[in-house]
């Protein structure tokens, strides 16, 4: 799809960012990571955010998911103003409505794949039987039904990322946000992650990735480039 292609026609909008700026203080000076960015993420979208290192794409991803809040401007998630919410309220929102996927997986090494996926389910109060059944279903969904009892050290990089994606899907989030999800993977494994994202998106999962991986970006439904903290048309 063309980088400027339209968003998919969907039932609603999950996230809207309006004129967002994010500043950081570093060594006594102000660094402006984002400069007046506006965009919306409709339900069912698969958006790739690209740009050089330091361009602000990861910062934008974190703002969209309420991991951080803007210095100026506004981010609304399911029509809630993230900037006006407490740290605790945003954490609760992320737990239930945002699935986060990271470059380095962030799995607990002493836990099995099943136990890693159960963690966010335990955090929302599901009982042991329901946690296990749902975690197993999520792992089957990412083609790891035969690796439930394997620990991260017994899995390949691609399998570990699939566990991380299953964990992100555990609470049926409104959106999955993935920061450089193929950055630690070889080309063949990266393609398998792209195929998985496409399949999940075809099933209705809304996905936003920040990535240097052009093949992953080109496989998304649409693409935005961030350069020097601004979104390029």
C-alpha positions as CSV (number, residue, x, y, z in Angstrom):
1,X,0.0,0.0,0.0
2,X,1.1,3.5,-0.6
3,X,2.6,5.4,2.4
4,X,-0.2,8.0,2.0
5,X,-2.9,5.4,1.6
6,X,-6.2,5.9,3.5
7,X,-7.0,4.1,6.7
8,X,-9.3,1.1,6.5
9,X,-13.1,2.0,6.8
10,X,-13.9,0.8,10.3
11,X,-16.5,1.0,13.1
12,X,-14.8,3.6,15.2
13,X,-11.6,5.4,16.3
14,X,-9.4,4.0,19.1
15,X,-6.8,6.8,19.4
16,X,-6.7,10.4,18.3
17,X,-3.6,12.5,18.8
18,X,-4.0,16.3,18.2
19,X,-1.1,18.7,17.9
20,X,1.1,16.6,20.2
21,X,4.5,17.8,21.4
22,X,6.8,15.9,23.7
23,X,9.8,17.6,25.3
24,X,12.5,16.0,27.4
25,X,15.1,17.7,29.6
26,X,18.6,16.3,29.0
27,X,21.8,17.7,30.4
28,X,20.1,21.0,31.3
29,X,18.6,21.5,27.8
30,X,15.3,20.8,26.3
31,X,15.1,18.2,23.5
32,X,11.8,18.2,21.5
33,X,11.1,14.6,20.4
34,X,7.7,15.4,18.8
35,X,6.6,18.6,17.2
36,X,2.9,19.1,16.7
37,X,1.9,15.6,15.6
38,X,-1.7,14.8,14.8
39,X,-3.1,11.4,13.7
40,X,-5.9,9.0,14.4
41,X,-6.0,5.2,14.6
42,X,-9.3,3.7,13.5
43,X,-10.5,0.3,14.7
44,X,-9.1,-2.5,12.5
45,X,-6.1,-0.4,11.3
46,X,-2.6,-1.8,10.7
47,X,-0.3,1.2,10.8
48,X,3.5,1.2,10.5
49,X,5.4,4.2,11.9
50,X,8.8,4.5,10.3
51,X,11.7,7.0,10.5
52,X,15.4,7.2,11.3
53,X,16.7,6.5,14.8
54,X,15.9,9.4,17.1
55,X,13.1,10.7,14.8
56,X,10.4,10.3,17.6
57,X,8.6,7.2,16.4
58,X,9.0,5.2,19.6
59,X,8.0,8.3,21.6
60,X,4.8,8.6,19.5
61,X,4.0,4.9,20.1
62,X,4.4,5.4,23.9
63,X,2.1,8.4,23.8
64,X,-0.6,6.5,21.8
65,X,-0.6,3.8,24.5
66,X,-0.5,6.0,27.6
67,X,3.0,4.9,28.6
68,X,3.8,8.6,28.5
69,X,1.8,11.8,28.2
70,X,2.5,14.8,25.9
71,X,4.1,18.1,27.0
72,X,1.5,19.9,24.9
73,X,-1.5,18.8,22.8
74,X,-3.9,16.0,23.4
75,X,-4.1,12.2,23.1
76,X,-7.6,10.6,23.5
77,X,-7.8,6.8,23.9
78,X,-11.4,5.4,23.5
79,X,-12.5,9.0,24.0
80,X,-10.6,9.4,27.3
81,X,-8.0,12.1,27.7
82,X,-4.8,10.3,28.7
83,X,-3.1,13.5,29.9
84,X,-5.8,14.1,32.5
85,X,-5.6,10.6,33.9
86,X,-3.5,9.6,36.9
87,X,-0.5,7.3,36.5
88,X,-2.5,4.5,38.1
89,X,-5.5,5.0,35.9
90,X,-3.4,5.0,32.8
91,X,-1.7,1.8,34.0
92,X,-5.1,0.2,34.5
93,X,-6.2,1.3,31.0
94,X,-3.0,-0.2,29.4
95,X,-3.5,-3.5,31.2
96,X,-7.0,-3.9,29.8
97,X,-6.9,-2.1,26.5
98,X,-3.3,-2.0,25.2
99,X,-1.2,-4.9,24.2
100,X,2.5,-4.0,24.2
101,X,5.2,-5.9,22.2
102,X,8.9,-5.0,22.6
103,X,12.0,-5.6,20.6
104,X,13.6,-7.7,23.4
105,X,10.5,-9.6,24.3
106,X,10.5,-8.8,28.1
107,X,9.6,-12.4,29.1
108,X,10.3,-13.7,32.6
109,X,13.0,-16.4,32.1
110,X,11.9,-18.5,35.0
111,X,8.3,-18.9,33.7
112,X,7.0,-21.1,31.0
113,X,5.4,-19.6,27.9
114,X,2.0,-20.4,29.4
115,X,2.9,-18.7,32.7
116,X,4.2,-15.6,30.9
117,X,0.9,-15.2,29.0
118,X,-1.0,-15.8,32.2
119,X,0.6,-12.8,33.9
120,X,-1.7,-10.0,32.6
121,X,-4.7,-12.3,33.2
122,X,-3.8,-12.7,36.8
123,X,-3.4,-8.9,37.1
124,X,-7.1,-8.4,36.1
125,X,-8.2,-11.1,38.6
126,X,-9.0,-14.1,36.5
127,X,-9.0,-17.4,38.3
128,X,-6.4,-20.1,37.6
129,X,-8.6,-22.3,35.4
130,X,-9.8,-19.4,33.2
131,X,-6.2,-18.0,33.1
132,X,-4.8,-21.3,31.8
133,X,-7.5,-21.8,29.3
134,X,-7.2,-18.3,27.8
135,X,-3.4,-18.3,27.8
136,X,-3.4,-21.7,26.0
137,X,-5.8,-20.4,23.4
138,X,-3.7,-17.3,22.8
139,X,-0.6,-19.5,22.3
140,X,-2.4,-21.8,20.0
141,X,-3.5,-18.6,18.1
142,X,0.2,-17.7,17.5
143,X,1.1,-21.3,16.5
144,X,2.8,-22.2,19.8
145,X,0.3,-24.8,21.1
146,X,3.2,-27.3,21.3
147,X,5.5,-25.0,23.4
148,X,3.2,-24.2,26.4
149,X,5.7,-25.6,29.0
150,X,8.9,-24.3,27.4
151,X,10.8,-21.5,29.1
152,X,12.1,-18.6,27.1
153,X,15.6,-20.0,27.0
154,X,14.3,-23.1,25.3
155,X,12.7,-21.1,22.5
156,X,14.0,-19.4,19.4
157,X,13.9,-15.7,19.0
158,X,10.9,-15.9,16.8
159,X,9.1,-18.2,19.2
160,X,9.9,-15.8,22.1
161,X,8.4,-12.9,20.1
162,X,5.3,-15.0,19.5
163,X,4.9,-15.6,23.2
164,X,5.2,-11.9,23.7
165,X,2.5,-11.3,21.1
166,X,0.3,-13.9,22.8
167,X,0.8,-12.1,26.1
168,X,-0.1,-8.8,24.4
169,X,-3.4,-10.4,23.2
170,X,-4.2,-11.9,26.6
171,X,-6.8,-9.4,27.7
172,X,-8.4,-8.8,24.3
173,X,-6.9,-5.3,24.0
174,X,-8.4,-2.6,21.8
175,X,-5.0,-2.1,20.2
176,X,-1.6,-3.8,20.0
177,X,1.4,-1.5,20.0
178,X,4.7,-3.0,18.9
179,X,8.1,-1.2,19.2
180,X,10.6,-2.6,16.8
181,X,9.1,-6.1,17.0
182,X,11.5,-7.7,14.5
183,X,14.6,-5.8,15.6
184,X,16.2,-8.9,17.2
185,X,15.1,-11.3,14.5
186,X,16.6,-12.6,11.3
187,X,14.9,-11.9,8.0
188,X,13.1,-15.2,7.7
189,X,11.8,-15.0,11.3
190,X,10.8,-11.3,10.7
191,X,8.6,-12.4,7.8
192,X,6.9,-15.0,10.0
193,X,6.1,-12.2,12.5
194,X,4.7,-10.0,9.7
195,X,2.6,-12.9,8.5
196,X,1.3,-13.3,12.1
197,X,0.5,-9.6,12.4
198,X,-1.4,-9.7,9.0
199,X,-3.4,-12.7,10.1
200,X,-4.3,-11.1,13.5
201,X,-5.3,-7.9,11.7
202,X,-7.4,-9.8,9.2
203,X,-9.2,-11.2,12.3
204,X,-9.9,-7.7,13.6
205,X,-6.9,-6.8,15.8
206,X,-5.8,-3.2,15.5
207,X,-2.0,-3.0,15.3
208,X,0.5,-0.1,15.3
209,X,4.2,-0.9,14.9
210,X,7.2,1.4,15.1
211,X,9.9,-0.1,12.9
212,X,13.0,0.3,10.9
213,X,12.0,-2.9,9.0
214,X,10.9,-1.8,5.5
215,X,9.4,-5.2,4.7
216,X,7.3,-5.1,7.8
217,X,6.3,-1.4,7.1
218,X,5.3,-2.3,3.5
219,X,3.2,-5.2,4.8
220,X,1.1,-2.9,6.9
221,X,-2.2,-1.4,5.6
222,X,-0.8,2.1,5.8
223,X,2.4,3.8,6.8
224,X,3.5,7.1,8.3
225,X,7.0,8.4,8.5
226,X,8.3,10.5,11.4
227,X,11.2,12.8,10.6
228,X,12.6,15.2,13.2
229,X,9.6,14.8,15.4
230,X,7.1,15.6,12.6
231,X,4.8,13.3,10.6
232,X,5.7,13.4,6.9
233,X,2.8,13.2,4.4
